[in-house]
Amino acid sequence: HQRRERSVFSVCGDKKQSLPAVLASFELLLKVFPSQDPLDRADFNAVEYINTLFPTEQSLANIDEVVNKIRLKIRRLDDNIRTVVRGQTNVGQDGRQALEEAQKAIQQLFGKIKDIKDKAEKSEQMVKDITRDIKQLDHAKRHLTTSITTLNHLHMLAGGVDSLEAMTRRRQYGEVANLLQGVVNVLEHFNKYMGIPQIRQLSERVKAAQNELGQQILADFEEAFPSQGTKRPGGPSNVLRDACLVANVLDPRIKQEIIKKFIKQHLSEYLVLFQENQDVAWLDKIDRRYAWIKRQLVDYEEKYGRMFPQEWCMTERIAVEFCHVTRTELSKIMRTRAKEIEVKLLLFAIQRTTNFEGLLAKRFSGCTLGDGTVKKPEVPPPSTNPFLEDEAGTETDEIVIEKSDAEKPKKPKAPDNPFHGIVSKCFEPHLYVYIESQDKNLSELIDRFVADFKAQGPPKPNVDEGGAVLPSCADLFVYYKKCMVQCSQLSTGEPMIALTTIFQKYLREYAWKILSGNLPKTTSSSSGLTITSLLKEKEGSEVAKFTLEELCLICSILSTAEYCLATTQQLEEKLKEKVDASLVERINLTGETDTFSIVISNSIQLLVQDLDAACDPALTAMSKMQWQNVEHVGDQSPYVTSVILHIKQNVPIIRDNLASTRKYFTQFCIKFANSFIPKFINHLFKCKPISMVGAEQLLLDTHSLKMVLLDLPSIGSQVVRKAPASYTRIVVKGMTRAEMILKVVMAPHEPPVVFVDNYIKLLADCSTDTFQKILDMKGLKRSEQSSMLDLFRQRLPAPPSGAESTGSLSLSTPTPEQESSRIRKLEKLIKKRL
């Protein structure tokens, strides 16, 4: 390696900065030509190499042979290095010589390029000299062509102007129409020559001819269709038809003047026939107006259809002007005779008017409405209501609530009517009459609903099909929809907001008068049952506070409120679709949906109170029993049987009548469990003192009630469904607490430390009041209770952050080993019964 390094330095000279580059080159050579010699490895280790040559002591015998081989290898390496070094001595001189030769070649090349450039410049100058005369000839040709073309145009213009003036005097409008257009087009070529007097004179003659044509055509139309008097007999002449073609080329004001005078003359008879003082001008004979214009349009098509160019759309223009005149005249007469407007008359006029506007939309495209006289109705935002239906022809259909409708594709919206409101807009200021009428009709409808309910009574029990929705609610929303569609055809502005306010008013009245007003009233009087009579009476002799009909009525009102809630939300979406986009934010029926939610909540609360109150006498009897005198554990107690009887009587009826609103039945079950279980635990604390056998009987009764409550959602049903998880958690948590209370009562209070620790572990309740109630249930004396309370306060753990989770965990723990044998025997008895 040292020899190799010295050879490298000899090659590189004194420039040590080149050493890394040379070494890198050697490394690349090693990669290209890999060597198996250990001496060439980058991580060469001399000790390992010697150990490889002499692995054992016996191998040292041939050390001289190995040394000779290494020396021979060194000599060969030195010879190779020497040869390479000598070969590099003349490299620098050869490189300098090659560089000088390259520089000489570049200088020669540069000289040749310069010669070529000089020759190219001389050639270009020669070409310019040759083509100079050709360019002059080319410019001359171009100017000559332009001059000839201009002279031809001037000749055509002069001849055309002369011909135009002559044809104008002879009223040859057919030839004038084509000639005038050509003259105007030719005159455009002379716009840049207007400074020449002769050209300016020709331009003035063309303008004068155009003005003369315009005045002459207007005079011809005035003569053919005078403003005063009657029209001349006979059809239109060919002269006027050609004159219309000329008017297309003239100033657009001429065309507008012709159209205006013709339409005015055509509608002059209408203004006379339907003057404000005429009997046929009032709303009850509005059909005659539209019948008149229909006859006039047919007459126009027969007589004048070919006189005016088709692109003038004269038929549509006559109809549009008729609509403007009619709207103005109707507005005047309705302002004058506003007190005579009745709802039926107003709706009749509006219906006939909207029908006429629809007829116009079918007949015409509305292309003449682009002047902004009539604003097209804005397109409402896409509907998110899944219950879309075709409003044309289905105005009296009920808003049906079906989940499957959400999956149906939405029907494409019908194209907008460009003529909508062109006449009917005049009725909008008088729509307050319609709104007041709807207010009155809805008030009468609500009163009729109230009277019918009182006369017919509550709906009959219908356990087969679930709770019946009151038919009055469907009638109300059908009427709402009819009013909404009708009002949207009249106006999509402020009248829709006023109608929405009316809807809100009577939705609230329906909720309070029909639904809340007919809920059965609860009675607060006591049942008067004694404990002895309660325990001795037979099963089935007890009755609930509400009768079967009353329970069905509550369920029916709940189902109706749920239907009204969902349908009100749909009504709100429909109203937002119908109203103008600027008024959408003013449509809000949240207050009404909240009202129906309150009705639903009150109905559920009534059902819970009824079942809860029916169980109160049984719980009272439980707390009044002498539990210290119970001698043996038998079947479930009579009060448990009474509670189960009430549950089996009420719950199936409620479930069947709420089959269509399953979520509210689940709410009923949850609210009942949240009400009954705390009340049961409170009555459990009143059972004092309790003997060991009495506690065992109470634990058996508690377990029976727990099983019944867990089965509450499907009790008495042929189809057994799994109870909702939320309801199951509430029942298990509450009833397990009751079981743990009884297990603590059954545990021996000696030694006190074990009893207190057992209480804390089972109940995880740090309240001294609860512990005091447990001691009362055990029947301990006050002195014993005092020492127990002191010990309880001492044994209480410090309140950690996770105390609640520890308590909930302890509720699910199995019976500890410290429990007495009586508790284990009781569990075996319960399992045997199950």
C-alpha positions in Angstrom: 0.0 0.0 0.0 2.8 2.4 0.7 4.4 1.6 -2.6 1.1 2.2 -4.3 0.7 5.5 -2.6 4.3 6.6 -3.6 3.5 5.6 -7.2 0.4 7.7 -7.2 2.3 10.7 -5.9 4.9 10.2 -8.6 2.2 10.3 -11.2 0.4 13.3 -9.7 3.6 15.2 -9.0 3.4 17.6 -6.1 -0.3 18.3 -6.6 -1.7 16.5 -3.6 -5.1 17.9 -4.3 -5.4 15.4 -7.2 -4.9 12.4 -4.9 -8.6 11.9 -4.1 -9.5 12.0 -7.8 -6.8 9.4 -8.6 -7.9 7.2 -5.7 -11.5 7.5 -6.9 -10.4 6.3 -10.3 -8.7 3.3 -8.8 -11.9 2.5 -6.9 -13.9 2.7 -10.1 -11.4 0.3 -11.8 -11.8 -2.1 -8.9 -15.6 -2.0 -9.4 -15.2 -2.6 -13.1 -12.5 -5.2 -12.7 -13.1 -6.9 -9.4 -10.0 -8.5 -7.7 -10.0 -11.5 -5.5 -6.7 -10.5 -3.9 -7.2 -9.8 -0.2 -4.6 -7.0 -0.5 -6.9 -5.1 -2.8 -9.8 -5.0 -0.3 -10.8 -1.6 1.1 -11.0 -3.0 4.7 -7.7 -4.8 4.5 -6.4 -6.0 7.9 -2.8 -7.1 8.1 -3.3 -9.2 11.3 -6.2 -11.2 9.8 -4.2 -11.6 6.6 -1.1 -13.0 8.5 -3.4 -15.3 10.5 -4.9 -16.6 7.3 -1.4 -17.4 6.0 -0.3 -19.1 9.2 -3.3 -20.5 10.9 -1.3 -22.9 13.2 2.1 -23.1 14.7 3.0 -25.9 12.3 2.4 -23.6 9.3 5.2 -21.3 10.5 7.7 -23.9 9.1 7.3 -22.6 5.5 7.5 -18.9 6.5 10.5 -18.4 4.3 8.6 -19.6 1.2 5.7 -17.2 1.9 8.1 -14.3 2.4 9.8 -15.1 -0.9 6.4 -15.1 -2.7 5.5 -11.7 -1.2 8.9 -10.3 -2.2 8.4 -11.6 -5.7 4.9 -10.0 -5.8 6.4 -6.7 -4.6 9.0 -6.7 -7.4 6.3 -7.4 -10.0 4.2 -4.6 -8.6 7.1 -2.2 -8.7 7.8 -3.1 -12.3 4.2 -2.4 -13.3 4.2 0.9 -11.5 7.4 1.9 -13.0 6.1 1.1 -16.5 3.0 3.1 -15.9 4.8 6.1 -14.5 7.3 6.2 -17.5 4.3 6.0 -19.9 2.8 9.2 -18.4 5.9 11.4 -18.8 5.0 12.7 -22.3 1.2 13.1 -21.7 1.4 16.8 -20.8 3.5 17.7 -23.8 1.2 15.8 -26.2 -1.9 17.6 -24.7 -0.4 21.1 -25.2 0.4 20.2 -28.8 -3.2 19.0 -29.4 -4.6 22.2 -27.9 -2.5 24.4 -30.2 -3.7 22.4 -33.2 -7.3 22.9 -32.1 -6.9 26.6 -31.7 -5.4 26.9 -35.2 -8.4 24.9 -36.7 -10.9 27.3 -34.9 -9.2 30.3 -36.4 -9.4 28.9 -39.9 -13.1 28.1 -39.4 -13.8 31.6 -38.2 -12.2 33.1 -41.3 -14.3 30.9 -43.6 -17.5 31.8 -41.8 -16.7 35.6 -42.2 -16.1 35.1 -45.9 -19.5 33.4 -46.3 -21.3 36.2 -44.5 -19.8 38.8 -46.7 -20.8 37.0 -49.8 -24.4 36.6 -48.5 -24.7 40.3 -47.9 -23.5 41.1 -51.4 -26.1 38.6 -52.8 -28.9 40.2 -50.8 -28.0 43.7 -52.1 -28.0 42.3 -55.6 -31.5 40.8 -55.2 -32.8 44.1 -53.8 -31.5 45.9 -56.9 -33.1 43.3 -59.2 -36.6 43.4 -57.4 -36.8 47.2 -56.9 -38.5 47.7 -60.2 -40.7 44.7 -59.7 -42.0 46.2 -56.4 -42.8 49.4 -58.0 -44.9 47.5 -60.6 -46.6 45.6 -57.9 -47.6 48.7 -56.0 -48.9 50.3 -59.2 -51.0 47.2 -59.9 -52.5 47.3 -56.4 -53.4 50.9 -56.6 -54.9 50.5 -60.1 -57.0 47.6 -58.8 -58.3 49.6 -55.9 -59.1 52.5 -58.1 -61.0 50.4 -60.6 -62.9 48.7 -57.7 -63.7 52.1 -56.2 -64.9 53.5 -59.5 -67.1 50.5 -60.0 -68.6 51.0 -56.5 -69.0 54.6 -57.3 -70.8 53.8 -60.5 -73.0 51.3 -58.7 -73.7 53.8 -55.9 -74.6 56.6 -58.3 -76.8 54.4 -60.4 -78.4 52.8 -57.3 -79.2 56.2 -55.8 -80.9 57.3 -59.0 -82.8 54.1 -59.3 -83.8 54.2 -55.6 -85.2 57.7 -56.0 -87.2 56.8 -59.1 -88.6 53.5 -57.5 -89.5 55.4 -54.4 -91.6 57.8 -56.4 -93.3 54.9 -58.1 -93.8 53.0 -54.8 -92.0 49.9 -56.2 -91.3 48.6 -52.7 -90.5 45.1 -53.9 -87.5 46.3 -55.9 -86.6 49.0 -53.4 -86.1 46.4 -50.6 -83.3 44.6 -52.4 -81.8 47.7 -54.0 -81.7 49.7 -50.8 -79.8 47.0 -49.0 -77.3 46.8 -51.8 -76.9 50.6 -51.8 -76.3 50.7 -48.0 -73.7 48.0 -48.3 -71.9 49.8 -51.1 -72.0 53.1 -49.2 -70.1 51.5 -46.3 -67.1 51.2 -48.6 -67.0 55.0 -49.0 -67.0 55.8 -45.2 -63.3 56.8 -45.5 -64.0 59.0 -48.5 -66.6 61.2 -46.9 -64.3 64.1 -47.1 -64.9 64.2 -51.0 -67.8 66.5 -51.8 -69.3 64.2 -54.5 -69.2 61.2 -52.1 -70.8 63.2 -49.3 -73.5 64.4 -51.6 -74.4 60.8 -52.6 -74.5 59.8 -49.0 -76.9 62.6 -48.2 -79.1 61.6 -51.1 -79.2 58.0 -49.7 -80.3 59.3 -46.3 -82.9 61.5 -47.9 -84.2 58.6 -49.8 -84.4 56.5 -46.7 -86.3 59.3 -44.8 -88.6 59.7 -47.7 -89.2 56.0 -47.8 -90.0 55.9 -44.1 -92.5 58.8 -44.3 -94.0 57.4 -47.4 -94.5 53.9 -45.9 -96.0 55.3 -42.7 -98.4 57.4 -44.8 -99.4 54.3 -46.8 -100.1 52.4 -43.6 -102.0 55.3 -42.1 -104.1 55.5 -45.3 -104.7 51.7 -45.3 -105.4 51.6 -41.5 -106.6 55.0 -40.3 -106.5 55.7 -36.6 -110.0 57.1 -36.6 -113.0 55.4 -38.1 -113.2 51.9 -39.4 -110.8 49.9 -41.5 -111.1 49.9 -45.2 -112.7 46.8 -46.6 -110.7 44.1 -48.2 -107.4 42.4 -47.4 -103.9 43.7 -47.3 -102.2 44.8 -50.6 -99.0 43.5 -51.9 -97.6 47.1 -51.7 -97.9 47.0 -47.9 -96.3 43.6 -47.8 -93.3 44.9 -49.8 -93.3 48.0 -47.7 -92.7 45.9 -44.6 -89.7 44.3 -46.3 -88.3 47.8 -46.9 -89.0 48.8 -43.3 -86.7 45.9 -42.2 -83.8 47.8 -44.0 -84.8 51.2 -42.8 -84.3 52.7 -39.3 -85.8 50.3 -36.6 -88.0 53.2 -35.4 -90.0 53.0 -38.7 -90.7 49.3 -38.0 -91.7 50.0 -34.4 -93.9 52.8 -35.5 -95.7 50.6 -38.0 -96.2 47.8 -35.4 -97.4 50.3 -32.8 -100.0 52.0 -35.0 -101.2 48.7 -36.4 -101.7 47.1 -32.9 -103.3 50.3 -31.6 -105.7 50.4 -34.5 -106.4 46.6 -34.1 -107.2 47.0 -30.3 -109.2 50.2 -30.6 -112.5 48.3 -30.8 -111.5 46.4 -27.6 -111.1 49.6 -25.6 -114.6 50.8 -26.8 -116.4 47.5 -26.0 -114.8 47.0 -22.6 -114.9 50.5 -21.2 -115.0 50.9 -17.5 -118.7 51.9 -17.5 -119.7 48.8 -19.6 -121.4 45.8 -18.0 -119.1 43.4 -19.7 -116.0 45.1 -18.2 -116.6 43.6 -14.7 -114.9 40.4 -13.4 -117.9 38.2 -13.8 -117.7 38.6 -17.6 -113.9 38.4 -17.9 -114.3 35.4 -20.2 -115.7 37.7 -22.9 -112.4 39.7 -23.0 -110.4 36.5 -23.7 -112.9 35.2 -26.2 -112.7 38.6 -28.1 -108.9 38.4 -28.4 -109.1 34.8 -29.6 -111.5 35.9 -32.4 -109.3 38.8 -33.3 -106.1 36.7 -33.5 -107.9 34.2 -35.8 -109.2 37.1 -37.9 -105.7 38.6 -38.1 -104.1 35.3 -39.2 -106.7 35.0 -42.0 -106.4 38.6 -43.3 -103.0 39.9 -42.4 -100.9 36.8 -41.6 -98.9 37.1 -44.9 -98.6 40.9 -44.9 -96.1 41.2 -42.1 -92.8 39.2 -42.1 -92.8 36.2 -39.9 -89.9 37.4 -37.8 -92.0 40.3 -36.7 -94.2 37.9 -34.6 -97.2 40.2 -35.0 -99.7 37.7 -33.6 -97.7 37.5 -30.4 -97.2 41.2 -30.2 -101.0 41.8 -30.5 -101.6 39.3 -27.7 -99.0 40.8 -25.5 -100.3 44.3 -26.0 -103.8 43.1 -25.3 -102.5 41.6 -22.0 -100.9 45.0 -21.0 -104.1 46.9 -21.8 -106.2 44.3 -20.0 -104.1 44.5 -16.9 -104.3 48.3 -16.8 -108.0 48.3 -17.4 -108.7 45.6 -14.8 -106.5 47.4 -12.2 -108.6 50.6 -12.8 -112.0 49.0 -12.5 -111.0 46.9 -9.4 -109.7 50.0 -7.6 -113.0 51.8 -8.4 -115.2 48.8 -7.3 -113.0 47.3 -4.6 -115.9 46.8 -2.2 -117.8 44.6 -4.8 -115.0 42.1 -5.1 -115.9 38.8 -3.5 -113.7 35.7 -3.0 -115.6 33.5 -5.5 -115.6 36.3 -8.1 -111.9 37.0 -7.6 -111.0 33.3 -7.8 -113.1 32.9 -10.9 -111.4 35.9 -12.6 -107.9 34.6 -11.6 -108.7 31.1 -12.8 -109.8 32.3 -16.2 -106.9 34.6 -16.5 -104.3 32.0 -15.6 -105.9 29.6 -18.0 -105.5 32.3 -20.7 -101.9 32.9 -19.8 -101.3 29.1 -20.1 -102.9 29.1 -23.5 -100.6 32.0 -24.6 -97.6 30.0 -23.4 -98.6 27.0 -25.5 -99.2 29.2 -28.6 -96.3 31.6 -28.4 -92.6 31.5 -27.4 -92.5 34.8 -25.5 -89.7 36.2 -27.7 -91.3 39.7 -27.8 -91.2 39.9 -24.0 -87.4 40.7 -24.0 -88.0 44.4 -23.4 -88.4 43.7 -19.7 -92.1 44.6 -19.4 -92.9 41.3 -17.8 -90.4 39.7 -15.5 -90.1 36.0 -15.8 -90.6 34.1 -12.5 -87.4 33.2 -10.8 -86.5 29.5 -10.7 -86.7 28.3 -7.1 -83.8 26.3 -5.7 -84.0 22.5 -6.1 -86.4 20.8 -3.7 -85.1 18.6 -0.9 -88.6 17.3 -0.2 -88.8 13.6 -1.1 -92.6 13.7 -1.5 -92.7 15.5 -4.8 -95.8 15.2 -6.9 -97.3 16.8 -10.0 -99.2 19.7 -8.9 -101.2 20.0 -12.1 -104.3 17.8 -11.7 -103.4 16.6 -8.2 -104.4 19.6 -6.2 -106.7 17.7 -3.9 -104.4 14.8 -3.2 -103.3 14.2 0.3 -99.7 14.7 1.3 -98.9 11.0 1.8 -96.0 10.1 4.1 -94.2 7.1 2.8 -90.6 6.2 3.4 -90.2 4.6 0.0 -91.0 7.9 -1.7 -87.5 9.1 -0.7 -86.0 6.6 -3.0 -88.1 7.6 -6.0 -86.5 9.9 -8.7 -87.7 13.5 -8.6 -90.0 14.5 -11.3 -88.6 17.1 -13.7 -90.0 20.6 -13.1 -92.3 21.9 -15.8 -90.8 24.7 -17.9 -91.6 28.2 -16.7 -94.5 30.1 -18.3 -93.1 33.3 -19.8 -96.6 34.8 -19.7 -97.3 34.0 -16.1 -98.5 37.2 -14.3 -98.7 39.3 -17.5 -102.4 39.9 -16.7 -103.0 38.1 -13.4 -100.5 40.4 -11.6 -103.2 43.0 -11.4 -105.1 40.8 -8.9 -102.3 40.7 -6.4 -103.2 43.9 -4.5 -106.7 42.4 -3.9 -105.6 39.0 -2.7 -106.2 40.1 0.9 -109.8 39.2 0.2 -108.6 35.6 -0.6 -106.4 35.5 2.5 -109.2 36.7 4.7 -111.5 34.1 3.2 -109.1 31.3 3.9 -108.7 32.5 7.4 -112.5 32.3 7.8 -112.7 28.9 6.1 -110.0 27.5 8.3 -111.6 28.8 11.4 -114.9 27.1 10.4 -113.0 24.0 9.5 -111.3 23.8 13.0 -114.7 24.4 14.7 -116.2 21.6 12.6 -113.4 19.3 13.6 -114.1 20.1 17.3 -117.9 19.6 16.8 -117.4 16.3 14.9 -115.0 15.0 17.6 -117.5 15.7 20.3 -120.4 14.2 18.3 -118.6 11.1 17.1 -116.5 10.6 20.3 -113.0 9.1 20.4 -111.9 6.6 17.7 -112.7 3.0 18.3 -109.8 0.8 19.5 -107.9 -0.6 16.6 -105.2 -2.9 17.8 -104.9 -4.8 14.5 -103.7 -1.9 12.4 -102.0 0.2 15.1 -103.1 3.6 16.4 -105.5 5.4 14.0 -104.6 8.9 12.9 -107.5 11.3 13.3 -109.1 11.8 9.9 -109.4 15.6 10.6 -105.6 16.0 10.3 -105.6 14.6 6.8 -108.5 16.9 5.8 -106.6 19.9 7.2 -103.4 19.2 5.3 -105.3 18.5 2.1 -107.0 21.8 2.4 -103.6 23.4 3.2 -102.2 22.0 0.0 -105.1 23.1 -2.1 -104.7 26.7 -0.7 -101.0 26.7 -1.2 -101.2 25.6 -4.8 -104.0 28.0 -5.5 -102.2 30.9 -3.9 -98.9 30.1 -5.7 -100.7 30.4 -9.0 -102.0 33.8 -7.9 -98.8 35.2 -6.5 -95.4 34.0 -5.1 -94.8 37.2 -3.1 -96.2 38.7 0.0 -99.6 36.9 -0.3 -97.7 33.6 0.2 -96.2 35.0 3.4 -99.7 36.0 4.6 -101.0 32.6 3.8 -98.1 31.0 5.7 -99.1 33.1 8.8 -102.6 31.8 8.5 -101.3 28.2 8.3 -99.2 28.7 11.4 -102.2 30.1 13.3 -104.5 27.1 12.6 -101.7 24.5 13.0 -101.4 25.8 16.6 -105.1 25.8 17.0 -105.4 22.3 15.7 -102.7 21.2 18.1 -104.3 22.7 21.2 -108.0 22.4 20.4 -108.2 19.0 18.7 -105.1 17.2 20.1 -104.3 18.6 23.5 -107.8 19.6 24.2 -109.1 16.0 23.8 -106.4 14.3 25.9 -108.0 12.6 28.9 -107.6 14.4 32.2 -105.8 12.7 35.1 -107.6 12.6 38.5 -105.6 13.2 41.7 -108.1 11.5 44.0 -106.9 8.5 46.0 -108.1 5.0 45.1 -109.3 4.3 48.7 -107.9 0.8 48.7 -106.7 -0.6 52.0 -103.6 -2.8 52.3 -105.7 -5.8 53.4 -108.2 -5.5 50.5 -105.3 -5.0 48.0 -103.6 -8.1 49.2 -106.8 -10.2 49.3 -108.4 -9.1 46.0 -108.1 -11.5 43.1 -106.1 -10.9 40.0 -108.0 -9.1 37.3 -110.2 -7.1 39.7 -108.0 -4.0 39.5 -108.7 -1.4 36.8 -106.4 1.3 35.4 -107.3 4.9 35.7 -107.7 5.2 31.9 -110.2 3.0 30.1 -109.3 1.1 27.0 -111.0 3.8 24.8 -109.0 6.5 26.6 -105.7 4.7 26.1 -106.5 4.3 22.4 -107.4 7.9 22.2 -104.1 9.0 23.7 -102.2 6.8 21.3 -104.3 8.1 18.4 -103.6 11.7 19.4 -99.9 10.8 19.7 -99.9 9.2 16.2 -101.8 12.2 14.8 -99.3 14.6 16.3 -96.4 12.6 14.9 -98.1 12.7 11.5 -98.7 16.5 11.8 -95.1 17.0 12.8 -93.7 15.2 9.8 -96.2 16.7 7.4 -95.6 20.3 8.7 -92.0 19.9 7.9 -92.9 18.9 4.4 -95.4 21.8 4.2 -92.5 24.2 5.1 -90.4 22.8 2.3 -93.2 23.1 -0.2 -93.9 26.7 0.8 -90.2 27.5 0.4 -90.3 26.1 -3.1 -93.4 28.1 -4.1 -92.4 31.5 -2.7 -89.9 33.9 -4.2 -86.3 33.3 -3.4 -86.0 36.6 -1.6 -88.8 35.6 0.8 -87.6 32.1 1.6 -86.1 33.1 4.9 -89.5 34.3 6.2 -91.0 30.8 5.9 -90.4 29.2 9.3 -92.7 26.6 10.9 -90.3 25.6 13.6 -92.7 26.9 16.3 -95.5 24.7 15.0 -93.4 21.6 14.8 -92.3 22.3 18.5 -96.0 22.5 19.4 -96.7 19.1 18.0 -93.6 17.8 19.8 -95.1 19.1 23.0 -98.3 17.2 22.3 -96.3 14.0 21.7 -94.4 14.5 24.9 -97.6 15.2 26.9 -99.3 12.1 25.4 -96.3 9.9 26.4 -96.3 11.4 29.9 -100.0 10.7 30.3 -99.4 7.0 29.4 -96.5 6.8 31.8 -98.5 8.5 34.6 -101.4 6.2 34.1 -99.4 3.0 34.3 -97.2 4.5 37.1 -100.3 5.5 39.1 -101.8 2.1 38.6 -98.8 0.5 40.3 -98.8 3.0 43.2 -101.3 1.0 45.4 -99.2 -2.1 45.0 -96.0 -0.3 46.0 -97.8 1.2 48.9 -98.9 -2.2 50.0 -95.3 -3.4 49.7 -94.1 -0.7 52.0 -96.9 -1.3 54.6 -96.3 -5.1 54.9 -94.7 -6.5 58.1 -91.6 -7.9 56.5 -90.1 -8.8 59.9 -92.9 -11.4 60.4 -92.3 -13.2 57.1 -91.4 -16.8 58.1 -90.6 -18.4 54.8 -89.7 -17.6 51.1 -92.5 -18.5 48.7 -93.6 -17.4 45.3 -93.8 -13.7 44.3 -95.8 -11.5 46.5 -99.3 -10.3 45.7 -98.1 -6.7 45.0 -95.7 -8.0 42.4 -98.6 -9.9 40.8 -100.7 -6.7 40.8 -97.9 -4.6 39.1 -97.4 -7.3 36.5 -101.1 -7.4 35.9 -101.3 -3.7 35.2 -98.3 -3.9 32.9 -99.8 -6.8 31.0 -103.1 -4.9 30.7 -101.7 -1.5 29.5 -98.5 -2.1 27.6 -99.9 -4.5 24.9 -102.6 -1.9 24.1 -100.2 0.9 23.9 -97.7 -1.1 21.8 -100.3 -2.2 19.3 -101.7 1.4 19.0 -98.2 2.8 18.5 -97.1 0.2 16.0 -96.7 2.9 13.3 -94.6 5.1 15.6 -92.2 2.6 17.2 -89.8 5.2 18.4 -92.4 6.8 20.6 -93.3 3.5 22.2 -89.6 3.1 23.0 -89.7 6.5 24.6 -92.7 5.4 26.7 -90.9 2.4 27.9 -87.8 4.4 28.9 -89.8 7.1 30.7 -91.8 4.5 32.6 -88.6 2.7 33.7 -87.1 6.0 34.8 -90.2 6.8 36.8 -91.0 3.3 38.2 -87.6 2.1 39.3 -86.7 5.1 41.6 -90.2 5.0 43.0 -89.8 1.3 43.7 -86.4 1.9 45.5 -88.0 4.7 47.6 -90.8 2.3 48.7 -88.1 -0.4 49.3 -86.5 1.9 51.9 -89.9 2.2 53.6 -90.0 -1.5 54.2 -88.6 -1.6 57.8 -87.7 -3.4 59.7 -86.9 -6.4 57.5 -86.0 -9.9 58.7 -83.5 -12.1 56.9 -86.4 -14.2 55.4 -88.3 -11.0 54.5 -85.2 -9.6 52.7 -85.0 -12.9 50.8 -88.6 -12.6 49.7 -88.1 -9.0 48.7 -85.0 -10.0 46.6 -87.1 -12.6 44.9 -89.8 -10.1 44.2 -87.2 -7.6 42.9 -85.8 -10.1 40.5 -89.3 -11.0 39.2 -90.0 -7.3 38.6 -86.6 -6.9 36.9 -87.4 -9.8 34.5 -90.8 -8.3 33.7 -89.3 -4.9 33.1 -86.7 -6.3 30.8 -89.5 -8.0 28.8 -91.7 -4.9 28.9 -91.4 -3.8 25.2 -92.5 -7.2 23.9 -94.7 -8.4 26.8 -97.9 -10.1 25.6 -96.7 -10.1 22.0 -96.6 -13.1 19.7 -93.5 -11.7 18.0 -90.7 -11.4 20.6 -88.3 -8.6 19.8 -85.1 -7.7 21.5 -85.5 -4.7 23.8 -83.6 -1.6 22.8 -80.2 -1.4 24.3 -80.8 2.0 25.8 -83.9 0.7 27.6 -82.1 -2.4 28.8 -79.2 -0.4 30.3 -81.6 1.7 32.3 -83.5 -1.3 33.7 -80.4 -3.3 34.5 -78.7 -0.4 36.3 -81.8 0.6 38.4 -83.0 -2.9 39.4 -79.4 -4.1 40.1 -79.2 -1.2 42.6 -82.4 -2.4 44.3 -81.0 -6.0 44.4 -77.7 -4.7 45.9 -79.6 -2.8 48.6 -81.4 -6.0 49.7 -78.2 -7.9 49.6 -76.6 -5.4 51.9 -79.7 -5.6 54.2 -79.3 -9.4 54.3 -75.6 -9.3 55.1 -74.8 -9.6 58.9 -73.8 -6.3 60.6 -71.2 -8.0 62.8 -68.4 -7.3 62.6 -69.3 -3.7 61.7 -66.1 -3.1 59.6 -66.9 -5.9 57.3 -70.5 -4.7 56.9 -69.5 -1.2 56.1 -66.9 -2.3 53.6 -69.4 -4.7 52.0 -71.9 -1.8 51.7 -69.3 0.5 50.1 -68.3 -2.2 47.7 -71.8 -3.3 46.6 -73.5 0.1 46.4 -70.6 2.5 46.0 -72.9 5.2 47.5 -71.1 7.6 49.8 -74.4 9.2 51.0 -75.0 8.9 54.7 -78.7 9.2 54.1 -78.7 6.0 52.0 -76.6 4.2 54.7 -79.0 5.5 57.4 -82.0 4.0 55.4 -80.1 0.7 55.2 -79.6 0.6 58.9 -83.3 1.4 59.4 -84.3 -1.5 57.2 -82.1 -3.8 59.3 -83.9 -2.6 62.4 -80.8 -1.5 64.3 -81.1 0.5 67.5 -80.1 4.2 67.5 -77.0 3.5 69.5 -75.9 0.9 67.0 -76.7 3.1 64.1 -74.6 5.9 65.6 -71.5 3.8 65.9 -72.2 2.4 62.4 -72.4 5.9 61.0 -69.2 7.0 62.6 -67.5 4.0 61.3 -69.0 4.6 57.8 -67.7 8.1 57.7 -64.2 6.9 58.7 -64.2 4.1 56.1 -65.3 6.4 53.3 -62.6 6.6 50.7 -61.4 10.0 49.5 -63.6 11.1 46.6 -61.5 10.2 43.5 -62.3 11.6 40.0 -63.4 8.2 38.9 -65.8 7.4 41.7 -68.8 7.1 39.4 -67.1 4.5 37.2 -66.0 2.5 40.2 -69.6 2.5 41.5 -71.0 1.4 38.2 -68.3 -1.3 38.0 -69.2 -2.6 41.5 -72.8 -3.0 40.4 -71.9 -5.7 37.9 -69.5 -7.6 40.2 -70.6 -11.0 41.4 -71.6 -11.7 45.0 -68.5 -11.5 47.2 -67.2 -14.5 49.1 -68.0 -12.8 52.4 -71.7 -13.1 51.8 -73.6 -15.5 54.0 -74.8 -18.9 53.0 -78.4 -17.7 53.0 -77.7 -15.4 50.0 -76.2 -18.2 48.0 -79.2 -20.4 48.9 -81.5 -17.7 47.7 -79.7 -17.4 44.4 -80.0 -21.1 43.9 -83.8 -20.9 44.6 -84.2 -18.1 42.0 -82.3 -20.1 39.4 -84.4 -23.1 40.1 -87.6 -21.2 39.6 -86.4 -19.7 36.3 
